[in-house]
């Protein structure tokens, strides 16, 4: 089973919000220099799922990313975990790409890689949390798509998958090839081993330009015009505290009820 896993290099989502500012003119979030970039956490679950399927059924895992050269670090994380190959599509000719643009470009890269049975993505990236790239890839490649997958079982030329719903989960069977977006309930990503680090020390990851995969930058940007970012800001959180007391717990409770009634909360 040949698997392509799409990953994104993002500012550490665990960094405090105080480490970020908003560039109002460029309509983008700017992390402080101290904020490191990491593989988007759901994407690590996708890498782990791909590796487990390869170990059980053979084949290979290729990790793929779109971004600047710094995104090579995300791909190295995948190869150190055990991925066989990696490819970076350098998107320096683009502004911050919209999800539709990203999906269009990654689909072109996947078509160039070829020979795939399964395409895996995290359920959403940890920077914008839009969750649109996976379905966009499926649309561009005319493939079936299932989101928020929490379990995968292999059948002959098909998969039985479990995906989360608001009130439980749903089980379905899908034929290959297919695009899946995975949630963190599916597994626990493995740690990097010394053997994995040594194996990839001399590994050269190919870097493709947009032209290498037949993408016109202007046409790619046009794909992302389905939505327009009007405003980006860090919300102001105001907290007001009112202490409600009483001589006894019963008096305090009655005072609280009176306050809630006067504020029309109850």
C-alpha positions in Angstrom: 0.0 0.0 0.0 1.5 3.3 -1.2 0.5 6.2 1.1 1.0 9.9 0.7 0.8 11.9 4.0 0.3 15.7 3.7 1.9 17.7 6.5 2.2 21.4 7.5 4.9 23.2 9.4 3.2 25.6 11.9 4.1 27.8 14.8 4.0 25.8 18.0 0.3 25.7 19.0 1.4 25.3 22.6 3.1 28.7 22.6 1.3 31.4 24.8 -1.0 33.7 22.9 1.1 36.6 24.2 3.9 35.4 21.9 1.8 36.4 18.8 1.0 39.8 17.3 -1.2 40.7 14.3 0.2 42.4 11.2 -2.9 44.4 10.3 -1.6 45.5 7.0 -0.6 42.0 5.8 -3.6 40.4 7.6 -1.4 37.7 9.1 -0.3 36.4 12.5 3.3 37.0 13.4 4.9 34.8 16.1 7.7 36.0 18.3 11.2 34.8 17.4 11.2 32.5 20.4 8.2 30.5 19.0 9.5 27.4 17.2 7.7 25.7 14.3 6.6 22.1 14.5 4.6 19.6 12.6 0.9 20.3 13.0 -0.2 17.8 15.7 -3.0 16.1 13.7 -0.5 15.6 10.9 1.7 13.6 13.2 -1.3 11.3 13.8 -1.6 10.9 10.0 2.1 10.0 9.6 1.8 7.4 12.4 -1.3 5.9 10.8 0.5 5.7 7.4 3.5 4.0 9.1 1.3 1.4 10.9 -0.5 0.5 7.6 2.9 0.1 5.8 4.2 -2.1 8.6 1.2 -4.3 8.5 0.7 -4.5 4.7 3.9 -3.3 3.0 4.3 -0.5 0.5 5.8 2.9 1.3 5.0 6.2 3.0 5.8 9.6 1.3 5.4 12.8 3.3 4.5 15.9 1.3 4.4 19.6 2.3 3.8 23.0 0.7 5.8 25.9 2.2 9.1 27.7 2.5 12.4 25.8 2.8 12.0 25.9 6.6 9.2 23.3 6.0 11.9 20.7 5.4 12.0 20.4 9.2 8.5 19.0 9.1 9.4 16.5 6.4 12.5 15.4 8.4 10.3 14.7 11.3 8.3 12.4 9.1 11.3 10.6 7.7 12.8 10.2 11.2 9.6 8.6 12.3 10.0 6.1 9.4 8.6 7.6 6.2 10.4 6.3 3.1 10.3 9.5 1.0 9.6 13.1 1.3 8.9 16.0 -1.1 8.6 19.7 -0.5 6.8 22.0 -2.9 8.3 25.5 -2.3 5.7 28.1 -2.5 7.7 31.3 -2.2 5.9 32.7 -5.2 2.7 32.7 -3.3 1.2 34.9 -0.5 -0.2 33.0 2.5 -2.1 30.4 0.5 -5.8 29.9 1.0 -6.9 26.3 1.7 -8.3 25.9 -1.8 -4.9 27.0 -3.2 -3.0 24.7 -1.0 -5.3 21.8 -2.0 -4.9 22.6 -5.7 -1.1 22.6 -5.4 -0.8 19.5 -3.2 -3.1 17.6 -5.6 -0.8 18.5 -8.5 2.2 17.2 -6.5 0.4 14.0 -5.5 -0.4 13.4 -9.2 3.3 13.9 -10.0 4.2 11.4 -7.3 1.7 8.9 -8.7 1.1 5.3 -7.7 -0.8 6.1 -4.5 -3.4 4.0 -2.8 -4.2 6.2 0.1 -3.8 9.9 0.9 -3.8 11.0 4.6 -4.1 14.4 6.2 -4.6 15.7 9.7 -8.2 16.7 10.4 -7.1 20.4 10.4 -3.9 22.5 10.7 -3.1 24.0 14.1 -2.6 27.5 12.8 -5.8 28.4 11.0 -8.0 25.3 12.0 -10.0 25.4 8.8 -9.9 21.7 7.9 -10.5 22.3 4.2 -7.3 21.0 2.5 -8.1 17.3 2.7 -11.5 17.6 1.0 -10.0 20.0 -1.5 -7.4 17.5 -2.5 -10.1 14.9 -2.9 -12.1 17.3 -5.1 -9.1 18.1 -7.3 -8.2 14.4 -7.7 -11.8 13.2 -8.1 -11.4 10.8 -5.2 -13.8 9.7 -2.4 -13.2 11.5 0.9 -14.0 10.8 4.6 -13.2 13.2 7.5 -12.5 12.9 11.2 -11.4 9.3 11.0 -10.6 7.6 14.3 -9.9 4.0 13.1 -8.8 2.2 10.0 -9.1 -1.5 9.1 -7.9 -2.9 5.8 -10.0 -5.1 3.5 -9.3 -6.5 0.1 -8.9 -3.3 -2.1 -10.9 -1.3 0.4 -10.9 0.1 3.9 -13.4 -0.1 6.8 -13.2 3.1 8.7 -14.7 4.6 11.8 -15.3 8.4 11.8 -16.4 10.5 14.7 -19.8 12.1 14.8 -21.5 14.5 17.3 -23.2 11.7 19.1 -20.8 8.7 18.6 -19.2 7.3 15.5 -20.1 6.0 12.0 -18.6 2.9 10.3 -18.3 2.7 6.6 -16.4 0.9 3.8 -14.6 2.8 1.1 -12.7 1.7 -2.0 -9.1 2.7 -2.7 -7.7 5.2 -3.6 -9.3 7.5 -1.1 -8.5 10.7 0.9 -8.9 10.6 4.7 -8.4 13.2 7.3 -7.5 11.8 10.7 -8.2 12.9 14.3 -5.9 12.4 17.3 -8.0 9.6 18.7 -6.6 7.2 16.1 -3.2 6.7 17.6 -0.3 8.1 19.6 2.6 9.2 17.3 5.8 7.4 17.9 9.0 9.1 19.2 11.9 9.6 17.0 14.7 7.0 17.4 18.4 7.3 17.1 18.2 4.8 14.2 15.7 7.0 12.5 17.8 10.1 12.9 20.9 8.4 11.6 19.0 6.9 8.6 17.9 10.4 7.5 21.1 12.3 8.2 22.3 12.1 4.6 18.8 11.9 3.1 18.3 14.7 0.5 14.7 15.8 0.2 13.7 17.0 -3.2 12.3 20.5 -3.5 9.8 21.1 -6.4 8.8 24.5 -7.7 5.3 25.2 -8.7 6.5 25.0 -12.3 7.8 21.5 -11.7 4.3 20.3 -11.0 2.6 22.3 -13.7 1.1 25.0 -11.5 0.7 28.5 -12.6 1.0 30.7 -9.5 -1.6 33.2 -10.7 -4.1 30.4 -11.4 -3.3 28.9 -8.0 -4.0 32.1 -6.2 -7.3 32.4 -8.1 -8.4 29.1 -6.7 -8.3 30.7 -3.2 -10.6 33.6 -4.0 -13.7 31.7 -2.8 -13.3 33.4 0.5 -11.9 36.8 1.6 -10.3 37.6 4.9 -11.9 40.8 6.0 -10.2 41.3 9.4 -7.8 39.5 11.7 -7.3 40.5 15.3 -6.6 39.1 18.7 -9.9 39.4 20.7 -10.0 41.4 23.8 -11.1 39.4 26.8 -12.7 41.5 29.6 -13.5 39.8 32.9 -15.6 41.3 35.7 -15.8 39.7 39.1 -18.4 40.3 41.7 -18.1 38.7 45.1 -21.4 37.6 46.5 -21.3 36.8 50.2 -23.5 36.1 53.3 -23.3 35.1 56.9 -24.2 31.5 56.1 -24.1 29.4 52.9 -27.8 29.8 52.6 -27.6 33.6 52.7 -24.8 33.5 50.2 -26.9 31.3 47.9 -29.9 33.6 48.2 -27.8 36.6 47.4 -26.4 34.9 44.4 -29.9 34.0 43.1 -31.0 37.7 43.6 -28.0 38.9 41.6 -28.6 36.5 38.8 -32.3 37.5 38.7 -31.5 41.2 38.6 -29.1 40.6 35.7 -31.8 38.5 34.0 -29.6 35.4 33.9 -32.4 33.4 35.5 
